[in-house]
Amino acid sequence: MRNNGLRPSTIVYKAYIDGLLKRRDSQQALAIFERMKRENCEPTADTYTMMINLYGKENKSYMALEVFREMQSRKCKPNICTYTALVNACARDGLCEKAEEIFEQLQEAGHEPDVYAYKALMEAYSRAGFPFGAAEIFSLMEHMGCEPDRASYNIMLDAYGRAGLYAGAQAVFDEMKRLGIEPTMKSHMLLILAYSRMGNVLKCEEILNQMQESGLTPDTFVLNTMMNLYGRLGQFEKMEEVLRALENGTFKPDISTYNILINTYGRAGFVEKMEEVFRSLPRKNLKPDVMTWTSRLGAYSRKKQYKKCIEIFEAMIDSGCYPDGGTAKVLLSSCSNEEQIEQVTTVVRTMHRSTSQV
């Protein structure tokens, strides 16, 4: 269109941005969104909602709120999807009060909350660690005549599980079955997570067997959860047995699988086994992420091997992987004197300034 001297319309821009987001090209989508505004082509509520969703999925609720404020300043009226996307963005960051505030604005704007809006608010309470708050919203949803779906029950499973209330999670799971709502892979996985947080191996194994008996093949996330549980409890043979099942099964190991191994071996002091797993990653076409590097650092940090930690940290940066707060803490814990602490603090601050400017 540009080659023919025509300026793209709002509809064209929206379709272009939508296509970019489906391809997961968020940076280009943001660039096109900014170009759209520069060319005085006013975004619609749907376009703003896509941007809010984008930032929400990237755990940048502060940016999602900024887009929402811009939308209001441009006199673009939010729809129910916009409010729901914003509640979701706040939920992902555990901003429970802010999510509740947006939910109230949704109602004040004359919108009737639907199942998606209620689920978004439930998720906010769940991630903030308030399972009973999520339960209240669940009850309110039923009271208002909005029938909970399978995803609503999964949110409640997660809410109780996150809070360590495995009995509550089990009650939700049992209620699903009583109502004829078939638990999915995710439902089983959330229940396993609830019991794994309590270190209840037998119950987790029982649920895993139930899954298989019902015709569900445990996926990578479920098996990673079992590996992590066995590793935490020092049951290395069982952990390695699950790894073999993953490597030879339908679902394949991912970087999280090997991060569990690296973290477990490192914490147990099996540094050679840890390094062997790390060296194997390129052969498996897997790239170490921030968790991989931080777990590896942790093994040497616990031994106060400062020079080795600095060497790994530099290799991490050279690979294009940037540290997070957890990496900084691990690196600081490797220090044995004030001079080392000062060196690490300077490096971390420099890194933080560099990434902030990108």
ChimeraX attribute file (.defattr): number of C-alpha atoms within 10 A of each C-alpha:
attribute: neighborCount
match mode: 1-to-1
recipient: residues
	/A:1	9
	/A:2	7
	/A:3	6
	/A:4	6
	/A:5	7
	/A:6	8
	/A:7	13
	/A:8	15
	/A:9	14
	/A:10	16
	/A:11	13
	/A:12	12
	/A:13	20
	/A:14	22
	/A:15	13
	/A:16	15
	/A:17	23
	/A:18	19
	/A:19	13
	/A:20	17
	/A:21	19
	/A:22	10
	/A:23	10
	/A:24	12
	/A:25	13
	/A:26	18
	/A:27	12
	/A:28	13
	/A:29	24
	/A:30	17
	/A:31	11
	/A:32	17
	/A:33	21
	/A:34	12
	/A:35	13
	/A:36	19
	/A:37	11
	/A:38	10
	/A:39	10
	/A:40	9
	/A:41	16
	/A:42	17
	/A:43	21
	/A:44	15
	/A:45	19
	/A:46	15
	/A:47	20
	/A:48	21
	/A:49	24
	/A:50	20
	/A:51	25
	/A:52	29
	/A:53	24
	/A:54	23
	/A:55	21
	/A:56	24
	/A:57	16
	/A:58	15
	/A:59	18
	/A:60	17
	/A:61	25
	/A:62	15
	/A:63	17
	/A:64	28
	/A:65	20
	/A:66	12
	/A:67	18
	/A:68	23
	/A:69	12
	/A:70	13
	/A:71	19
	/A:72	13
	/A:73	10
	/A:74	11
	/A:75	9
	/A:76	15
	/A:77	13
	/A:78	18
	/A:79	15
	/A:80	21
	/A:81	18
	/A:82	22
	/A:83	26
	/A:84	26
	/A:85	24
	/A:86	28
	/A:87	34
	/A:88	29
	/A:89	30
	/A:90	29
	/A:91	28
	/A:92	23
	/A:93	19
	/A:94	21
	/A:95	18
	/A:96	23
	/A:97	15
	/A:98	17
	/A:99	27
	/A:100	19
	/A:101	11
	/A:102	18
	/A:103	23
	/A:104	14
	/A:105	13
	/A:106	22
	/A:107	13
	/A:108	10
	/A:109	14
	/A:110	10
	/A:111	14
	/A:112	12
	/A:113	19
	/A:114	17
	/A:115	18
	/A:116	18
	/A:117	22
	/A:118	22
	/A:119	27
	/A:120	27
	/A:121	25
	/A:122	32
	/A:123	30
	/A:124	31
	/A:125	28
	/A:126	28
	/A:127	22
	/A:128	21
	/A:129	19
	/A:130	19
	/A:131	26
	/A:132	16
	/A:133	19
	/A:134	27
	/A:135	19
	/A:136	13
	/A:137	17
	/A:138	23
	/A:139	13
	/A:140	13
	/A:141	21
	/A:142	13
	/A:143	10
	/A:144	11
	/A:145	10
	/A:146	15
	/A:147	13
	/A:148	17
	/A:149	13
	/A:150	14
	/A:151	16
	/A:152	21
	/A:153	22
	/A:154	22
	/A:155	27
	/A:156	26
	/A:157	29
	/A:158	28
	/A:159	31
	/A:160	27
	/A:161	27
	/A:162	21
	/A:163	19
	/A:164	19
	/A:165	18
	/A:166	23
	/A:167	14
	/A:168	19
	/A:169	29
	/A:170	19
	/A:171	12
	/A:172	21
	/A:173	22
	/A:174	14
	/A:175	13
	/A:176	18
	/A:177	11
	/A:178	10
	/A:179	8
	/A:180	9
	/A:181	14
	/A:182	12
	/A:183	19
	/A:184	14
	/A:185	15
	/A:186	17
	/A:187	22
	/A:188	22
	/A:189	25
	/A:190	26
	/A:191	25
	/A:192	27
	/A:193	25
	/A:194	27
	/A:195	23
	/A:196	24
	/A:197	17
	/A:198	13
	/A:199	15
	/A:200	14
	/A:201	17
	/A:202	11
	/A:203	14
	/A:204	22
	/A:205	14
	/A:206	11
	/A:207	17
	/A:208	21
	/A:209	13
	/A:210	13
	/A:211	18
	/A:212	11
	/A:213	10
	/A:214	9
	/A:215	8
	/A:216	14
	/A:217	15
	/A:218	21
	/A:219	17
	/A:220	20
	/A:221	17
	/A:222	19
	/A:223	21
	/A:224	24
	/A:225	21
	/A:226	24
	/A:227	25
	/A:228	23
	/A:229	25
	/A:230	21
	/A:231	22
	/A:232	18
	/A:233	13
	/A:234	14
	/A:235	13
	/A:236	17
	/A:237	11
	/A:238	15
	/A:239	23
	/A:240	15
	/A:241	12
	/A:242	17
	/A:243	22
	/A:244	12
	/A:245	14
	/A:246	20
	/A:247	14
	/A:248	11
	/A:249	14
	/A:250	12
	/A:251	15
	/A:252	13
	/A:253	22
	/A:254	18
	/A:255	16
	/A:256	18
	/A:257	19
	/A:258	22
	/A:259	25
	/A:260	22
	/A:261	25
	/A:262	28
	/A:263	24
	/A:264	26
	/A:265	23
	/A:266	22
	/A:267	19
	/A:268	14
	/A:269	15
	/A:270	13
	/A:271	16
	/A:272	11
	/A:273	15
	/A:274	23
	/A:275	14
	/A:276	11
	/A:277	15
	/A:278	20
	/A:279	11
	/A:280	12
	/A:281	15
	/A:282	10
	/A:283	8
	/A:284	11
	/A:285	10
	/A:286	14
	/A:287	15
	/A:288	19
	/A:289	17
	/A:290	17
	/A:291	20
	/A:292	21
	/A:293	23
	/A:294	27
	/A:295	24
	/A:296	26
	/A:297	26
	/A:298	25
	/A:299	25
	/A:300	23
	/A:301	23
	/A:302	17
	/A:303	11
	/A:304	17
	/A:305	16
	/A:306	21
	/A:307	14
	/A:308	14
	/A:309	23
	/A:310	16
	/A:311	11
	/A:312	18
	/A:313	22
	/A:314	11
	/A:315	13
	/A:316	20
	/A:317	13
	/A:318	10
	/A:319	12
	/A:320	9
	/A:321	16
	/A:322	16
	/A:323	20
	/A:324	14
	/A:325	10
	/A:326	14
	/A:327	20
	/A:328	17
	/A:329	15
	/A:330	20
	/A:331	27
	/A:332	21
	/A:333	18
	/A:334	25
	/A:335	21
	/A:336	12
	/A:337	8
	/A:338	9
	/A:339	10
	/A:340	16
	/A:341	16
	/A:342	13
	/A:343	12
	/A:344	21
	/A:345	15
	/A:346	12
	/A:347	12
	/A:348	20
	/A:349	11
	/A:350	12
	/A:351	15
	/A:352	15
	/A:353	10
	/A:354	10
	/A:355	10
	/A:356	8
	/A:357	6
	/A:358	5
